[in-house]
């Protein structure tokens, strides 16, 4: 029997993950548009992408609202991982995605459980 998306373990894991994702997205969003992403931030994005995909495939991904948030986060993380850090076009695409999805606001709400 598959555990529920509302199982305390998945709720806690999701909340902690979304809090860390919020911190990453806030750091990246505050970086100057011409700044290259350093290796530590790139590694952080790769780790977050792996964990996001694991949560999507877990019962936590069964909740439709949480799933949509995780999918939008996955999109941004893929853009970060693939971003060269030097291309203005890469940054423009990332900024548009963040704005269109309102990801930072949604991460803040999702991490706090509201």
Phi and psi in degrees as GROMACS dihedral restraints (atoms count N, CA, C in turn):
[ dihedral_restraints ]
;  ai    aj    ak    al  type     phi  dphi    fc
    3     4     5     6     1   -79.3    20    10
    4     5     6     7     1   132.8    20    10
    6     7     8     9     1   -62.8    20    10
    7     8     9    10     1   159.9    20    10
    9    10    11    12     1   -78.4    20    10
   10    11    12    13     1   152.9    20    10
   12    13    14    15     1   -62.9    20    10
   13    14    15    16     1   -23.1    20    10
   15    16    17    18     1   -96.2    20    10
   16    17    18    19     1    10.4    20    10
   18    19    20    21     1   -57.9    20    10
   19    20    21    22     1   136.0    20    10
   21    22    23    24     1   -51.5    20    10
   22    23    24    25     1   -37.5    20    10
   24    25    26    27     1   -63.1    20    10
   25    26    27    28     1   -42.7    20    10
   27    28    29    30     1   -73.5    20    10
   28    29    30    31     1   -34.6    20    10
   30    31    32    33     1   -64.6    20    10
   31    32    33    34     1   -44.9    20    10
   33    34    35    36     1   -66.4    20    10
   34    35    36    37     1   -46.3    20    10
   36    37    38    39     1   -60.7    20    10
   37    38    39    40     1   -42.9    20    10
   39    40    41    42     1   -64.2    20    10
   40    41    42    43     1   -45.1    20    10
   42    43    44    45     1   -62.5    20    10
   43    44    45    46     1   -45.0    20    10
   45    46    47    48     1   -64.5    20    10
   46    47    48    49     1   -41.2    20    10
   48    49    50    51     1   -63.7    20    10
   49    50    51    52     1   -44.5    20    10
   51    52    53    54     1   -65.9    20    10
   52    53    54    55     1   -33.5    20    10
   54    55    56    57     1   -64.4    20    10
   55    56    57    58     1   -43.9    20    10
   57    58    59    60     1   -66.7    20    10
   58    59    60    61     1   -39.0    20    10
   60    61    62    63     1   -64.9    20    10
   61    62    63    64     1   -39.6    20    10
   63    64    65    66     1   -58.8    20    10
   64    65    66    67     1   -44.1    20    10
   66    67    68    69     1   -62.3    20    10
   67    68    69    70     1   -44.4    20    10
   69    70    71    72     1   -62.6    20    10
   70    71    72    73     1   -49.1    20    10
   72    73    74    75     1   -63.1    20    10
   73    74    75    76     1   -38.8    20    10
   75    76    77    78     1   -63.9    20    10
   76    77    78    79     1   -41.3    20    10
   78    79    80    81     1   -62.9    20    10
   79    80    81    82     1   -48.7    20    10
   81    82    83    84     1   -64.7    20    10
   82    83    84    85     1   -42.4    20    10
   84    85    86    87     1   -64.5    20    10
   85    86    87    88     1   -29.4    20    10
   87    88    89    90     1   -86.8    20    10
   88    89    90    91     1    -8.1    20    10
   90    91    92    93     1   -70.8    20    10
   91    92    93    94     1   143.2    20    10
   93    94    95    96     1   -57.1    20    10
   94    95    96    97     1   147.3    20    10
   96    97    98    99     1   -62.7    20    10
   97    98    99   100     1   -22.7    20    10
   99   100   101   102     1   -97.6    20    10
  100   101   102   103     1     4.8    20    10
  102   103   104   105     1   -78.8    20    10
  103   104   105   106     1   137.4    20    10
  105   106   107   108     1   -82.5    20    10
  106   107   108   109     1   143.5    20    10
  108   109   110   111     1   -75.5    20    10
  109   110   111   112     1   129.1    20    10
  111   112   113   114     1   -76.7    20    10
  112   113   114   115     1   169.1    20    10
  114   115   116   117     1   -65.8    20    10
  115   116   117   118     1   -32.2    20    10
  117   118   119   120     1   -66.9    20    10
  118   119   120   121     1   -44.2    20    10
  120   121   122   123     1   -66.5    20    10
  121   122   123   124     1   -39.1    20    10
  123   124   125   126     1   -62.9    20    10
  124   125   126   127     1   -41.7    20    10
  126   127   128   129     1   -65.1    20    10
  127   128   129   130     1   -40.9    20    10
  129   130   131   132     1   -59.4    20    10
  130   131   132   133     1   -44.7    20    10
  132   133   134   135     1   -63.4    20    10
  133   134   135   136     1   -41.0    20    10
  135   136   137   138     1   -63.8    20    10
  136   137   138   139     1   -43.9    20    10
  138   139   140   141     1   -63.9    20    10
  139   140   141   142     1   -41.1    20    10
  141   142   143   144     1   -65.0    20    10
  142   143   144   145     1   -37.5    20    10
  144   145   146   147     1   -63.2    20    10
  145   146   147   148     1   -45.0    20    10
  147   148   149   150     1   -59.5    20    10
  148   149   150   151     1   -48.2    20    10
  150   151   152   153     1   -66.6    20    10
  151   152   153   154     1   -35.0    20    10
  153   154   155   156     1   -63.0    20    10
  154   155   156   157     1   -44.3    20    10
  156   157   158   159     1   -65.2    20    10
  157   158   159   160     1   -36.4    20    10
  159   160   161   162     1   -64.5    20    10
  160   161   162   163     1   -42.0    20    10
  162   163   164   165     1   -65.9    20    10
  163   164   165   166     1   -37.9    20    10
  165   166   167   168     1   -60.8    20    10
  166   167   168   169     1   -36.1    20    10
  168   169   170   171     1   -85.7    20    10
  169   170   171   172     1    -6.0    20    10
  171   172   173   174     1   -94.6    20    10
  172   173   174   175     1   175.7    20    10
  174   175   176   177     1   -58.6    20    10
  175   176   177   178     1   -22.7    20    10
  177   178   179   180     1   -59.8    20    10
  178   179   180   181     1   -30.0    20    10
  180   181   182   183     1   -77.8    20    10
  181   182   183   184     1    -4.5    20    10
  183   184   185   186     1   -76.3    20    10
  184   185   186   187     1   -25.4    20    10
  186   187   188   189     1   -73.3    20    10
  187   188   189   190     1   121.9    20    10
  189   190   191   192     1   -61.5    20    10
  190   191   192   193     1   -38.0    20    10
  192   193   194   195     1   -69.6    20    10
  193   194   195   196     1   -46.4    20    10
  195   196   197   198     1   -64.0    20    10
  196   197   198   199     1   -39.1    20    10
  198   199   200   201     1   -60.9    20    10
  199   200   201   202     1   -45.2    20    10
  201   202   203   204     1   -62.6    20    10
  202   203   204   205     1   -41.3    20    10
  204   205   206   207     1   -63.1    20    10
  205   206   207   208     1   -45.4    20    10
  207   208   209   210     1   -64.9    20    10
  208   209   210   211     1   -37.1    20    10
  210   211   212   213     1   -66.0    20    10
  211   212   213   214     1   -41.7    20    10
  213   214   215   216     1   -66.4    20    10
  214   215   216   217     1   -38.9    20    10
  216   217   218   219     1   -62.2    20    10
  217   218   219   220     1   -42.6    20    10
  219   220   221   222     1   -58.3    20    10
  220   221   222   223     1   -43.4    20    10
  222   223   224   225     1   -58.8    20    10
  223   224   225   226     1   -47.2    20    10
  225   226   227   228     1   -65.4    20    10
  226   227   228   229     1   -41.8    20    10
  228   229   230   231     1   -65.1    20    10
  229   230   231   232     1   -38.1    20    10
  231   232   233   234     1   -62.3    20    10
  232   233   234   235     1   -42.7    20    10
  234   235   236   237     1   -61.9    20    10
  235   236   237   238     1   -39.2    20    10
  237   238   239   240     1   -66.8    20    10
  238   239   240   241     1   -44.6    20    10
  240   241   242   243     1   -64.8    20    10
  241   242   243   244     1   -37.7    20    10
  243   244   245   246     1   -85.1    20    10
  244   245   246   247     1   -12.2    20    10
  246   247   248   249     1   -69.2    20    10
  247   248   249   250     1   132.8    20    10
  249   250   251   252     1   -76.2    20    10
  250   251   252   253     1   -24.1    20    10
  252   253   254   255     1    88.7    20    10
  253   254   255   256     1   -11.0    20    10
  255   256   257   258     1  -108.3    20    10
  256   257   258   259     1   -20.4    20    10
  258   259   260   261     1   -85.9    20    10
  259   260   261   262     1   123.7    20    10
  261   262   263   264     1   -63.4    20    10
  262   263   264   265     1   -32.7    20    10
  264   265   266   267     1   -65.3    20    10
  265   266   267   268     1   -41.3    20    10
  267   268   269   270     1   -58.3    20    10
  268   269   270   271     1   -45.1    20    10
  270   271   272   273     1   -67.7    20    10
  271   272   273   274     1   -37.8    20    10
  273   274   275   276     1   -62.8    20    10
  274   275   276   277     1   -43.1    20    10
  276   277   278   279     1   -62.3    20    10
  277   278   279   280     1   -45.1    20    10
  279   280   281   282     1   -61.3    20    10
  280   281   282   283     1   -47.1    20    10
  282   283   284   285     1   -61.1    20    10
  283   284   285   286     1   -40.2    20    10
  285   286   287   288     1   -64.3    20    10
  286   287   288   289     1   -41.2    20    10
  288   289   290   291     1   -63.9    20    10
  289   290   291   292     1   -43.7    20    10
  291   292   293   294     1   -62.3    20    10
  292   293   294   295     1   -41.1    20    10
  294   295   296   297     1   -69.9    20    10
  295   296   297   298     1   -46.0    20    10
  297   298   299   300     1   -62.7    20    10
  298   299   300   301     1   -41.6    20    10
  300   301   302   303     1   -87.9    20    10
  301   302   303   304     1   -11.7    20    10
  303   304   305   306     1    50.2    20    10
  304   305   306   307     1    41.6    20    10
  306   307   308   309     1   -60.7    20    10
  307   308   309   310     1   -44.2    20    10
  309   310   311   312     1   -60.9    20    10
  310   311   312   313     1   -44.2    20    10
  312   313   314   315     1   -62.8    20    10
  313   314   315   316     1   -44.2    20    10
  315   316   317   318     1   -67.5    20    10
  316   317   318   319     1   -36.1    20    10
  318   319   320   321     1   -64.1    20    10
  319   320   321   322     1   -41.9    20    10
  321   322   323   324     1   -60.2    20    10
  322   323   324   325     1   -43.1    20    10
  324   325   326   327     1   -69.0    20    10
  325   326   327   328     1   -43.5    20    10
  327   328   329   330     1   -67.8    20    10
  328   329   330   331     1   -36.5    20    10
  330   331   332   333     1   -70.1    20    10
  331   332   333   334     1   -30.2    20    10
  333   334   335   336     1   -86.3    20    10
  334   335   336   337     1    -5.9    20    10
  336   337   338   339     1    84.0    20    10
  337   338   339   340     1    13.6    20    10
